[in-house]
Amino acid sequence: YQRRVHGRSNCILPTSFTVTMSAPPAKEGPLGDQPKLAQVIKIMGRTGSRGGVTQVRVKILDDNRSDRTIIRNVKGPVRVDDILALMETEREAR
């Protein structure tokens, strides 16, 4: 510890801090704990009220059924052959 004089009173301050953080517990629930990877195979078009969302067809990569494709909405720039990390793969965009 280091003694410092602040104003009229003495303050004792530690000379260094050690911060220990642990990882949050794994999430249990419908979303699971790991994102699934999907590859963009076709860009369907723009959607949304101002066209800020792109509708794409993706192929789920880390699934037992290797031919599974779904349609998803993507915000931001996206190209064919991009890899997306999807937190859930059960819902499909309309």
N, C-alpha and C positions, 0 to 999 in steps of 0.2 A: 504494500500500500504506500501511497505517496501522500504527504500532508501538504495541502495548499491553503493559503490564506485568501479568503474571498471576503472583501469588505471588512467587517469587524469580527466575523466568526471564523473558526477553523473548520475546514471541510476535509474529510478523508476520502480520497477517491482511489479506486483500484487502478493499477498501472496498465492492466490489459484485461480484455474480456474474452471469454471463450463461449461461443454460441454453438449449442448442439441441437440439431434438428433431426427428427426421424421422419421417415416417409409415412404418408397417411395410409391407413389400412386399405387394403384392396376393396374396391366397391363390389358389393354383391347385389345383384338385381337383374332387371331385364336387359340392361345395356352391357353387362359383362365388364371385364376389366381390361381387355386388350382390343384395340381397333382392328378391323379386318381390312386388308388391302384389296383394292379394286383398280383395274386398268380401264381407262377410257377407250372404248372401241368405236364410238360414233357420236358426233355432236348432232343432236336433234334440232336445236334451235334456241332462240331467246324467249324468255317468258318473264312474267312479273309485270307490274303496272308501268314500270319505266324501262323494261328490258335489261335490268341489272342482274338477272339470273339466267344461267345457261342450263338447258336440259340436255343430259348426256345419257347414253347407254353404256353401262360399265359391266365388266366381267369380273366376278369375285375370284380372287387368286388363291387365297388360303382356305378353300372350302373343299370338302370331299367330292362334291359334284362339280367337276371342273368346267362344265358347260353352262353354268348358271349365270344369266345376265339379268340385270334390273335397270330401270330408268331412275335417275336421281337428278335433283337440282343442285347446281354448283354456283356459288357466288364468287366472283373474281375470274381472273384469266384462266382458261383451261384449253388444252390441245389434245388431239388424238395421241394415244400412247402415254398420257400422264398417269401417274399412280396416285390414287386417292386413299386416304385413311378414313374409313367409315366406322363410326362408333356403333351403329346398328345397321343391319342389312335385311331386316324383315319387312320394313315398309318400302313401298315403291311410290315414286312421284306419279301424279295423274297428268 
